[in-house]
């Protein structure tokens, strides 16, 4: 009987002490940046400057095609694919950002890292500042404002590309299209 009590006592002690060990918080190194620790991707290299990014883009006049979702959550085909299909059928010389790199391998170090969003924010601004002539933006869905300037305010288009294009004096006209209708939004 004493042996059974000792056995149960040992088992209970083991469960108690192991739960204390497992319930202890794990130490977090003080040198780890919280954004990196909780990001979805691995740490990436520093994001290039705007001028550095511009050196890796080839943006000819009358070739810039931007695209964006007209809403936060998209359904159906992606905006990128819709924009490319529209360009092939209507303006084959127009290209999206991914087709304007002088070397398509340039962006690889930032893909699937915690810096990918920042990288494309800078790249989008660089493309907008290098654009000239007539520019198109493809946004699926109908617009509700008469001037066609209703878009998701947290999109790259609203935050970065549109403001840069508005101040770009080399861009004379900007058209918004959804594939079936087109409206002039600048010029």
N, C-alpha and C positions, 0 to 999 in steps of 0.2 A: 504494500500500500504506500509506503514511504517513497519507493522508487517511482510509482505512478505520479505522486504529488510533485516530486522533484522534476520529473519529465514535463508535466503540465506547467510548472513554474518556469522552467527553462524556455518552453515554447512561448508562453505569454511574455516573458522578458524579451525574447527575440523579436516578437511582433511589436512590442512597445518601443524598443530602442531603434528598430529599423524604421518605424513610422516617424520617429523624431528626426532621424537622418534624412529620410525622403522628404519630410515637410520643411526642411531648412531651405531658405532661399539660396539660389545659386549666385555666386559672386559674379558681377559684371565688371570686366576690366575698365579702368578709368580712361584708358587711351582710345576706346572705341567710340566713334561718333554715333549717336543715337539714330540719325537718319540712315547711316550705313547698316547698323545693327538690325533695324526693322524694315529696311527696303526690300523690295521683291527681287532685285537683281544683285549680282555681285558688285563690289566696288569697281568703278570704272576710272579711266584716266581723266584728268581735268578736261573740262569742256573747252574747245578752242574759242578764241576771241572771234568777234564778228569779222574783222579783217582777215584773219586766218581762214575762216570758213569761206569767205568770198573768193579766196584764191583757189579753192577746190571746186567751184561751180562755174559752169559755162552757160550763161543765160543770154541768149540772143534776143534782139528786138522781136516783138510780136510772137512770142513762143511760150509765155508763162501761163500755166493753167494751175490754179489753186483749187482745192476741194475741201469741203467741210460738211459735217452733218448739220442739218437744220434743227437738230434736237440733241438732247443729252444722250439718249439711248437710241441706237439705230436698229432697224429691223430690215431684213432682206439683204440684198447685195451691199457690200461695203462701198462707201462713198468713193474710195480710191478706184475701185474697179468700174464703177458707174462713170466716173470722170474720164477714165482712159477710153472706155467704150464710146462715150460721147465724142471725145476728141477724134478718135479714129474715123467716125462717121461724118464729122462736121468740120473739123480743123486739124488735119493730121500733123501739122507742124507744131502744134501746141503740146507741151510736155509738163508733167508734174515734177516735183522736186527730185524724186528718186531717179529720174531720167536725165538730170542736169549735172550729175557729178562728173568731174573730169576723170576720176578713177572710182568705180563703184565699190572698191575695197576700202576706201577712205573711212567710211562710217562703221566698219566692222568692230573696232575696239570699243565702241559705245553701245552696241546692240546688246540686249539682255543684261544691262548693268543698271545701277541705280542712277546713272546720269543720262539715260536715253531721252527722257522728256526734256531736260535742259538742252541737250544736244540739238534736238529737233526744233526747239524754240529758237535757238540761235540760227540754225540752218534756214528755217522758214523766214526769219527776218532778213537774212543775207539774200535769199532769193527775191524777196519783195523789194529790197533796196537795189538789186541789180536789174530788175525788170524794167522794160521800156516799151513804148508804143501802146498797143491794145492788150489788155489782160482779161482773162476769163476766170471766174470762180464757179465751180459746179457745186450746187447744193440740192440734194434730192428733196422732193416735196414742194408744195406750193408756198409762196410767201403770202403773208397776211397784210403787210404794210404796203401802201401804194408806191412807196419809193423803193421797195425791195430790200430794205435794210433791216430786216428782222432775222436775226440769227442767234444761235445759242451763245450767250455772252461769255462763257468760259472756254469756248473753242479756241484753237490756235489762230484761226481766222480772225475772230473778234479781238483777241488779246494782242496779237503780234502782227499778222500779215496785213489786215485792213488798215490799222494805224500807219504802218510803214508805207503802204501804197498811197495813202492819202497825202503824205508829205513828199512823195517821190515825184518830182517835177518832170521826170522823163516818161512817166506813165500818163498818157493823154486820156484814155478811155478804159473803164472797167465795166465788163458785162457780167451779170449774174445769170446763170442758166440752171434749169432743173431737168434738162433733156427735152422738154416739150415747149417751154416758153423761155424767153430771154428778156432781160430788162437792163437798161443802162443805169449803173449806180455811181459812176463818176465820169465826168467829161461831157 
